[in-house]
Amino acid sequence: MPGRVPTEWPDLINYYVQDAITIIHRERPDLRGVRVLPPNQVPTPCPEGLVRVVIYNDANHRVINPPPYIG
């Protein structure tokens, strides 16, 4: 992947979760895991060797703050 490798996606706030996952996967095909969480839930530790994206969503399945990030 030439150029800057994204580690967070603030522009995806308000996107539908599935659309955000598609965009993230297109930009970072090396990411294999996605953890979608409700507001304010703390993600579990990431299993060793897995690189995943954490996405928070609302009741309408839209991405909310904090923006999607690797973690």
A tleap script that builds the chain and sets N, CA, C and O, in Angstrom:
source leaprc.protein.ff14SB
mol = sequence {
  NMET PRO GLY ARG VAL PRO THR GLU TRP PRO
  ASP LEU ILE ASN TYR TYR VAL GLN ASP ALA
  ILE THR ILE ILE HIE ARG GLU ARG PRO ASP
  LEU ARG GLY VAL ARG VAL LEU PRO PRO ASN
  GLN VAL PRO THR PRO CYS PRO GLU GLY LEU
  VAL ARG VAL VAL ILE TYR ASN ASP ALA ASN
  HIE ARG VAL ILE ASN PRO PRO PRO TYR ILE
  CGLY
}
set mol.1.N position { 0.842 -1.180 0.000 }
set mol.1.CA position { 0.000 0.000 0.000 }
set mol.1.C position { 0.880 1.234 0.000 }
set mol.1.O position { 1.460 1.573 1.031 }
set mol.2.N position { 0.991 1.896 -1.103 }
set mol.2.CA position { 1.807 3.099 -1.153 }
set mol.2.C position { 1.141 4.256 -0.421 }
set mol.2.O position { -0.082 4.300 -0.285 }
set mol.3.N position { 1.965 5.195 0.048 }
set mol.3.CA position { 1.421 6.376 0.715 }
set mol.3.C position { 1.058 6.112 2.162 }
set mol.3.O position { 1.471 5.114 2.753 }
set mol.4.N position { 0.293 7.008 2.712 }
set mol.4.CA position { -0.117 6.950 4.111 }
set mol.4.C position { -1.072 5.787 4.347 }
set mol.4.O position { -2.006 5.571 3.575 }
set mol.5.N position { -0.833 5.050 5.409 }
set mol.5.CA position { -1.697 3.922 5.768 }
set mol.5.C position { -2.633 4.394 6.881 }
set mol.5.O position { -2.166 4.710 7.975 }
set mol.6.N position { -3.948 4.449 6.628 }
set mol.6.CA position { -4.863 4.962 7.641 }
set mol.6.C position { -4.978 4.040 8.861 }
set mol.6.O position { -4.952 2.815 8.743 }
set mol.7.N position { -5.104 4.669 10.032 }
set mol.7.CA position { -5.323 3.928 11.272 }
set mol.7.C position { -6.612 4.373 11.959 }
set mol.7.O position { -7.018 3.781 12.960 }
set mol.8.N position { -7.249 5.398 11.434 }
set mol.8.CA position { -8.571 5.821 11.901 }
set mol.8.C position { -9.297 6.496 10.749 }
set mol.8.O position { -8.685 6.955 9.784 }
set mol.9.N position { -10.623 6.544 10.876 }
set mol.9.CA position { -11.450 7.018 9.772 }
set mol.9.C position { -12.514 8.001 10.269 }
set mol.9.O position { -13.686 7.636 10.357 }
set mol.10.N position { -12.129 9.241 10.595 }
set mol.10.CA position { -13.108 10.213 11.094 }
set mol.10.C position { -14.157 10.614 10.059 }
set mol.10.O position { -15.250 11.043 10.426 }
set mol.11.N position { -13.841 10.481 8.781 }
set mol.11.CA position { -14.807 10.857 7.743 }
set mol.11.C position { -15.977 9.875 7.633 }
set mol.11.O position { -16.940 10.146 6.915 }
set mol.12.N position { -15.907 8.756 8.325 }
set mol.12.CA position { -16.972 7.755 8.215 }
set mol.12.C position { -18.084 7.927 9.251 }
set mol.12.O position { -19.021 7.130 9.284 }
set mol.13.N position { -17.992 8.954 10.095 }
set mol.13.CA position { -19.073 9.231 11.050 }
set mol.13.C position { -20.358 9.445 10.247 }
set mol.13.O position { -20.358 10.146 9.236 }
set mol.14.N position { -21.432 8.842 10.701 }
set mol.14.CA position { -22.779 8.886 10.108 }
set mol.14.C position { -22.963 7.946 8.918 }
set mol.14.O position { -24.073 7.854 8.393 }
set mol.15.N position { -21.934 7.256 8.479 }
set mol.15.CA position { -22.106 6.231 7.446 }
set mol.15.C position { -22.783 5.015 8.084 }
set mol.15.O position { -22.663 4.788 9.288 }
set mol.16.N position { -23.490 4.243 7.269 }
set mol.16.CA position { -23.980 2.959 7.751 }
set mol.16.C position { -22.772 2.070 8.021 }
set mol.16.O position { -21.787 2.123 7.286 }
set mol.17.N position { -22.840 1.257 9.068 }
set mol.17.CA position { -21.719 0.422 9.479 }
set mol.17.C position { -21.216 -0.439 8.328 }
set mol.17.O position { -20.009 -0.514 8.100 }
set mol.18.N position { -22.113 -1.086 7.605 }
set mol.18.CA position { -21.678 -1.969 6.525 }
set mol.18.C position { -20.942 -1.198 5.434 }
set mol.18.O position { -19.969 -1.701 4.871 }
set mol.19.N position { -21.394 0.014 5.131 }
set mol.19.CA position { -20.695 0.839 4.144 }
set mol.19.C position { -19.311 1.228 4.660 }
set mol.19.O position { -18.339 1.219 3.905 }
set mol.20.N position { -19.225 1.566 5.935 }
set mol.20.CA position { -17.931 1.920 6.531 }
set mol.20.C position { -16.967 0.739 6.470 }
set mol.20.O position { -15.791 0.916 6.149 }
set mol.21.N position { -17.450 -0.455 6.772 }
set mol.21.CA position { -16.597 -1.647 6.722 }
set mol.21.C position { -16.069 -1.861 5.302 }
set mol.21.O position { -14.899 -2.192 5.112 }
set mol.22.N position { -16.929 -1.672 4.319 }
set mol.22.CA position { -16.511 -1.834 2.923 }
set mol.22.C position { -15.405 -0.841 2.565 }
set mol.22.O position { -14.418 -1.217 1.932 }
set mol.23.N position { -15.560 0.410 2.960 }
set mol.23.CA position { -14.558 1.443 2.668 }
set mol.23.C position { -13.249 1.132 3.381 }
set mol.23.O position { -12.176 1.213 2.782 }
set mol.24.N position { -13.339 0.779 4.654 }
set mol.24.CA position { -12.126 0.466 5.419 }
set mol.24.C position { -11.403 -0.724 4.798 }
set mol.24.O position { -10.182 -0.696 4.645 }
set mol.25.N position { -12.131 -1.748 4.448 }
set mol.25.CA position { -11.503 -2.935 3.850 }
set mol.25.C position { -10.837 -2.598 2.509 }
set mol.25.O position { -9.791 -3.152 2.173 }
set mol.26.N position { -11.439 -1.708 1.765 }
set mol.26.CA position { -10.854 -1.299 0.483 }
set mol.26.C position { -9.524 -0.566 0.725 }
set mol.26.O position { -8.556 -0.764 -0.009 }
set mol.27.N position { -9.491 0.284 1.767 }
set mol.27.CA position { -8.277 1.040 2.073 }
set mol.27.C position { -7.227 0.206 2.802 }
set mol.27.O position { -6.028 0.440 2.654 }
set mol.28.N position { -7.681 -0.759 3.583 }
set mol.28.CA position { -6.774 -1.584 4.389 }
set mol.28.C position { -7.154 -3.055 4.281 }
set mol.28.O position { -7.711 -3.615 5.225 }
set mol.29.N position { -6.863 -3.693 3.145 }
set mol.29.CA position { -7.233 -5.100 2.975 }
set mol.29.C position { -6.519 -6.034 3.949 }
set mol.29.O position { -6.906 -7.196 4.080 }
set mol.30.N position { -5.484 -5.549 4.634 }
set mol.30.CA position { -4.772 -6.368 5.612 }
set mol.30.C position { -5.557 -6.539 6.912 }
set mol.30.O position { -5.243 -7.429 7.703 }
set mol.31.N position { -6.557 -5.716 7.143 }
set mol.31.CA position { -7.352 -5.819 8.369 }
set mol.31.C position { -8.366 -6.941 8.217 }
set mol.31.O position { -9.128 -6.974 7.250 }
set mol.32.N position { -8.373 -7.852 9.166 }
set mol.32.CA position { -9.249 -9.023 9.070 }
set mol.32.C position { -10.386 -9.024 10.078 }
set mol.32.O position { -11.378 -9.728 9.886 }
set mol.33.N position { -10.261 -8.250 11.147 }
set mol.33.CA position { -11.286 -8.271 12.180 }
set mol.33.C position { -11.988 -6.940 12.298 }
set mol.33.O position { -11.390 -5.887 12.079 }
set mol.34.N position { -13.263 -6.992 12.647 }
set mol.34.CA position { -14.053 -5.791 12.914 }
set mol.34.C position { -14.818 -6.033 14.197 }
set mol.34.O position { -15.428 -7.087 14.374 }
set mol.35.N position { -14.786 -5.070 15.085 }
set mol.35.CA position { -15.552 -5.158 16.326 }
set mol.35.C position { -16.518 -3.991 16.318 }
set mol.35.O position { -16.090 -2.839 16.404 }
set mol.36.N position { -17.815 -4.262 16.217 }
set mol.36.CA position { -18.851 -3.234 16.207 }
set mol.36.C position { -19.477 -3.206 17.590 }
set mol.36.O position { -19.949 -4.223 18.097 }
set mol.37.N position { -19.473 -2.008 18.198 }
set mol.37.CA position { -19.916 -1.858 19.581 }
set mol.37.C position { -20.984 -0.777 19.718 }
set mol.37.O position { -21.032 0.164 18.927 }
set mol.38.N position { -21.844 -0.921 20.734 }
set mol.38.CA position { -22.778 0.159 21.044 }
set mol.38.C position { -22.033 1.301 21.736 }
set mol.38.O position { -20.890 1.123 22.156 }
set mol.39.N position { -22.660 2.462 21.859 }
set mol.39.CA position { -22.005 3.601 22.495 }
set mol.39.C position { -21.452 3.262 23.880 }
set mol.39.O position { -22.085 2.545 24.655 }
set mol.40.N position { -20.280 3.780 24.173 }
set mol.40.CA position { -19.632 3.703 25.493 }
set mol.40.C position { -19.175 2.312 25.926 }
set mol.40.O position { -18.687 2.172 27.047 }
set mol.41.N position { -19.305 1.301 25.115 }
set mol.41.CA position { -18.811 -0.019 25.499 }
set mol.41.C position { -17.313 -0.097 25.219 }
set mol.41.O position { -16.836 0.374 24.186 }
set mol.42.N position { -16.588 -0.692 26.144 }
set mol.42.CA position { -15.139 -0.835 25.990 }
set mol.42.C position { -14.856 -2.130 25.242 }
set mol.42.O position { -15.379 -3.183 25.607 }
set mol.43.N position { -14.025 -2.064 24.188 }
set mol.43.CA position { -13.729 -3.294 23.456 }
set mol.43.C position { -12.882 -4.255 24.274 }
set mol.43.O position { -12.063 -3.835 25.092 }
set mol.44.N position { -13.081 -5.522 24.053 }
set mol.44.CA position { -12.242 -6.530 24.692 }
set mol.44.C position { -10.848 -6.448 24.093 }
set mol.44.O position { -10.684 -5.935 22.986 }
set mol.45.N position { -9.841 -6.944 24.803 }
set mol.45.CA position { -8.491 -6.927 24.224 }
set mol.45.C position { -8.457 -7.682 22.899 }
set mol.45.O position { -9.144 -8.687 22.713 }
set mol.46.N position { -7.651 -7.175 22.001 }
set mol.46.CA position { -7.518 -7.789 20.685 }
set mol.46.C position { -6.676 -9.056 20.801 }
set mol.46.O position { -5.603 -9.020 21.404 }
set mol.47.N position { -7.131 -10.165 20.244 }
set mol.47.CA position { -6.334 -11.390 20.276 }
set mol.47.C position { -4.968 -11.165 19.619 }
set mol.47.O position { -4.856 -10.438 18.631 }
set mol.48.N position { -3.956 -11.786 20.168 }
set mol.48.CA position { -2.603 -11.633 19.642 }
set mol.48.C position { -2.542 -12.035 18.175 }
set mol.48.O position { -3.076 -13.069 17.774 }
set mol.49.N position { -1.891 -11.208 17.393 }
set mol.49.CA position { -1.731 -11.493 15.977 }
set mol.49.C position { -2.875 -11.008 15.099 }
set mol.49.O position { -2.777 -11.072 13.873 }
set mol.50.N position { -3.962 -10.522 15.705 }
set mol.50.CA position { -5.104 -10.032 14.931 }
set mol.50.C position { -5.072 -8.511 14.908 }
set mol.50.O position { -4.881 -7.871 15.943 }
set mol.51.N position { -5.256 -7.944 13.739 }
set mol.51.CA position { -5.377 -6.497 13.599 }
set mol.51.C position { -6.831 -6.237 13.247 }
set mol.51.O position { -7.325 -6.723 12.230 }
set mol.52.N position { -7.512 -5.476 14.080 }
set mol.52.CA position { -8.936 -5.259 13.848 }
set mol.52.C position { -9.286 -3.784 13.934 }
set mol.52.O position { -8.517 -2.968 14.442 }
set mol.53.N position { -10.451 -3.470 13.429 }
set mol.53.CA position { -11.011 -2.128 13.481 }
set mol.53.C position { -12.140 -2.141 14.503 }
set mol.53.O position { -12.948 -3.070 14.537 }
set mol.54.N position { -12.191 -1.109 15.332 }
set mol.54.CA position { -13.271 -0.937 16.296 }
set mol.54.C position { -14.194 0.146 15.750 }
set mol.54.O position { -13.754 1.245 15.413 }
set mol.55.N position { -15.478 -0.182 15.670 }
set mol.55.CA position { -16.487 0.748 15.157 }
set mol.55.C position { -17.611 0.843 16.181 }
set mol.55.O position { -18.155 -0.172 16.615 }
set mol.56.N position { -17.955 2.068 16.563 }
set mol.56.CA position { -19.103 2.292 17.437 }
set mol.56.C position { -20.291 2.673 16.572 }
set mol.56.O position { -20.155 3.398 15.587 }
set mol.57.N position { -21.477 2.163 16.963 }
set mol.57.CA position { -22.674 2.438 16.164 }
set mol.57.C position { -23.867 2.723 17.048 }
set mol.57.O position { -23.895 2.369 18.227 }
set mol.58.N position { -24.861 3.376 16.447 }
set mol.58.CA position { -26.085 3.697 17.176 }
set mol.58.C position { -27.173 2.682 16.824 }
set mol.58.O position { -26.919 1.695 16.134 }
set mol.59.N position { -28.366 2.939 17.302 }
set mol.59.CA position { -29.484 2.018 17.074 }
set mol.59.C position { -29.883 1.935 15.596 }
set mol.59.O position { -30.580 1.002 15.194 }
set mol.60.N position { -29.448 2.899 14.793 }
set mol.60.CA position { -29.764 2.904 13.364 }
set mol.60.C position { -28.638 2.301 12.526 }
set mol.60.O position { -28.648 2.405 11.299 }
set mol.61.N position { -27.668 1.673 13.192 }
set mol.61.CA position { -26.527 1.036 12.520 }
set mol.61.C position { -25.670 2.039 11.760 }
set mol.61.O position { -25.133 1.740 10.693 }
set mol.62.N position { -25.555 3.231 12.328 }
set mol.62.CA position { -24.689 4.265 11.754 }
set mol.62.C position { -23.470 4.443 12.648 }
set mol.62.O position { -23.554 4.289 13.867 }
set mol.63.N position { -22.345 4.765 12.036 }
set mol.63.CA position { -21.096 4.982 12.759 }
set mol.63.C position { -21.204 6.270 13.576 }
set mol.63.O position { -21.653 7.300 13.074 }
set mol.64.N position { -20.785 6.197 14.843 }
set mol.64.CA position { -20.787 7.354 15.737 }
set mol.64.C position { -19.382 7.566 16.288 }
set mol.64.O position { -18.485 6.760 16.039 }
set mol.65.N position { -19.189 8.655 17.041 }
set mol.65.CA position { -17.904 8.915 17.708 }
set mol.65.C position { -17.671 7.924 18.823 }
set mol.65.O position { -18.635 7.490 19.454 }
set mol.66.N position { -16.445 7.550 19.093 }
set mol.66.CA position { -15.236 7.920 18.395 }
set mol.66.C position { -15.202 7.275 17.013 }
set mol.66.O position { -15.812 6.228 16.797 }
set mol.67.N position { -14.482 7.906 16.072 }
set mol.67.CA position { -14.440 7.355 14.721 }
set mol.67.C position { -13.797 5.976 14.693 }
set mol.67.O position { -13.043 5.632 15.604 }
set mol.68.N position { -14.077 5.188 13.678 }
set mol.68.CA position { -13.441 3.870 13.571 }
set mol.68.C position { -11.915 3.982 13.686 }
set mol.68.O position { -11.291 4.884 13.128 }
set mol.69.N position { -11.349 3.040 14.424 }
set mol.69.CA position { -9.894 3.051 14.638 }
set mol.69.C position { -9.385 1.635 14.752 }
set mol.69.O position { -10.146 0.703 15.009 }
set mol.70.N position { -8.074 1.483 14.556 }
set mol.70.CA position { -7.452 0.175 14.742 }
set mol.70.C position { -7.185 0.006 16.224 }
set mol.70.O position { -6.566 0.863 16.855 }
set mol.71.N position { -7.651 -1.097 16.774 }
set mol.71.CA position { -7.439 -1.314 18.202 }
set mol.71.C position { -7.934 -2.629 18.690 }
set mol.71.O position { -7.814 -2.932 19.878 }
savepdb mol mol.pdb
quit
